[in-house]
Amino acid sequence: MKKSNRKQELLQTIGNNVKSLRLAKGMTQEQLAEKLDHSVNFVSLIELGKSGMSVEI
């Protein structure tokens, strides 16, 4: 599998997981965006697998 295909597959999986968890918590994209201090557009792109994100520990 090409690296770019693998990356897209991972982004899609992460996006699906974010959306599933958001819905399980009964949250809208707007509410999640506010908690993350990001735009609704950012949340949408993550959920669609069109963008990645960084994680701070």
C-alpha positions as CSV (number, residue, x, y, z in Angstrom):
1,M,0.0,0.0,0.0
2,K,1.3,3.4,-0.9
3,K,2.2,5.7,2.0
4,S,-0.3,8.4,0.8
5,N,-3.1,5.8,0.7
6,R,-2.2,4.6,4.2
7,K,-2.2,8.1,5.5
8,Q,-5.7,8.8,4.0
9,E,-7.0,5.6,5.4
10,L,-5.7,6.5,8.9
11,L,-7.2,10.0,8.7
12,Q,-10.5,8.5,7.7
13,T,-10.4,6.1,10.6
14,I,-9.5,8.8,13.1
15,G,-12.3,11.0,11.7
16,N,-14.9,8.3,12.0
17,N,-13.8,7.6,15.6
18,V,-14.0,11.3,16.5
19,K,-17.5,11.6,15.0
20,S,-18.7,8.4,16.7
21,L,-17.4,9.5,20.1
22,R,-18.8,13.0,19.6
23,L,-22.2,11.6,18.8
24,A,-22.1,9.1,21.7
25,K,-21.5,12.1,24.0
26,G,-24.5,13.9,22.4
27,M,-22.4,16.8,21.3
28,T,-22.7,18.9,18.1
29,Q,-19.7,19.9,16.0
30,E,-20.1,23.4,17.4
31,Q,-19.9,22.1,21.0
32,L,-16.8,20.1,20.2
33,A,-15.2,22.9,18.4
34,E,-15.7,25.2,21.4
35,K,-14.2,22.6,23.8
36,L,-11.2,22.3,21.4
37,D,-10.9,26.0,20.9
38,H,-11.0,25.4,17.1
39,S,-13.5,26.2,14.4
40,V,-16.4,24.1,13.3
41,N,-14.8,23.8,9.9
42,F,-11.7,22.2,11.6
43,V,-13.9,19.6,13.4
44,S,-15.7,18.9,10.1
45,L,-12.4,18.4,8.2
46,I,-11.2,16.0,10.9
47,E,-14.4,14.0,10.8
48,L,-14.3,13.8,7.0
49,G,-10.7,12.6,7.1
50,K,-9.5,15.6,5.1
51,S,-7.2,17.0,7.8
52,G,-5.0,15.7,10.6
53,M,-4.4,17.1,14.0
54,S,-1.6,17.3,16.6
55,V,-1.9,15.9,20.1
56,E,-0.2,17.4,23.1
57,I,0.5,15.2,26.1
